[in-house]
Amino acid sequence: MDVYDRARAYVARMDSAISGGGGHDATFRVACALVGGFSLSPSDALQIMREYNSRCDPPWSDAELEHKVRSAGENVTDPGYLLRGTTLQKAASRGPVHRAATAAAPRSPQKKRPEFDVESLRKYVLGMPKITEAHFVDRSEVPIPAKQSWNASRLFFETVYEPGERLLIFANEMSQGQWLYQVGRGLFKLGKEPGEQARPATEPPEAGPCGIWYLCAPVDGQWRKGGKTMSRRSGNSVQSFRWFLLESDDADAADWLKFLFRVPLPIAAIYTSGGRSYHALINIGAETKAQWDTMRDELFYKLLCPVGADGGAMSAVRLTRLPGGIRKAKRNKEGKLDWFPAPRLQKLIYLHPRPTWQSVQQKGFSNG
């Protein structure tokens, strides 16, 4: 994978720009990552910015994108910082570095969210016995199938989402999605271009190089204009902002399982990434994007990031692993695929059909 493709893959995981939710800062961070972090030319950076623009709500004009690329080129002082082995997660959280900020003396980048403090996590789970996946399976409100493939994916969608809601599914996380699942109606194969008719799928999604993904926010499934491109995974396609994804790449997996077992949050599902981490889908009940942002910024950043939650994954328009899918590889720091010795299951271990804040208060710290 060359630098351009690495940059595309990196931007595909960055937050979408939503009006009223820090959209300017989010878009400028993308421009700085491309021009400064990957040292792309303005024309290459602009092309990826146009792809990113398809996820913005509302989309930027081409002139506005060009302005952001120019501004990024004028302000970056650490060219190529994403090409020197810095982990993508830490680099993304740094944000742009400005000349004015470093004129007198180097200054640490401003942090928007607290950093992981391993002692905070250990203190939270102190005294708890060992927690395994079996503990969650045993306490699941819905029986978890012993053998999992598309049957687990379908069970997950039908349990967690409302009748009629539509979920995008991806074998390539940088694409616009290859399938759509509508609760109560089933799976559809999507066309690659606007105007192509969706049709009932004859074969379900099973495996992808980096797994099978889904967009955790329900969408309308329609192509929408975004600058010079069209998208069906942008923020203005989202139909509900009630979901919040919780994951950690830094916390010890054993401690993270203890944390998920104890934390008083309305967890609807827990599943593995096909790697070392566990993902939890939480129904926070937000009714608007602005309310979702407020809950993240004022509550979840402060409470969850210190104990290991990945703040970079806290996006309202977020791809996550689909339970029941198969993952065959992971991307290394250079963006290349490191293939596993054997395929790995993105395993479903817990399901709750209607978790609420009230049900958490009633049941205490065991998530059911």
BELHUQUI-V806384 format. One record per helix or strand of 2 or more residues. SS is the DSSP state (H for helix, E for strand). FROM is the first residue (numbers start at 1). LEN is the number of residues. Records with the same first field share a line. If there is no record, write none. Layout:
SS = FROM-LEN  FROM-LEN
This chain:
H = 3-10  23-15  42-12  62-14  81-3  88-7  100-3  118-7  133-7  150-11  235-3  253-10  289-19  311-3  357-7
E = 166-5  179-4  186-4  199-2  207-2  213-3  224-3  229-3  243-4  267-6  278-6  319-3  326-6  337-9  348-4
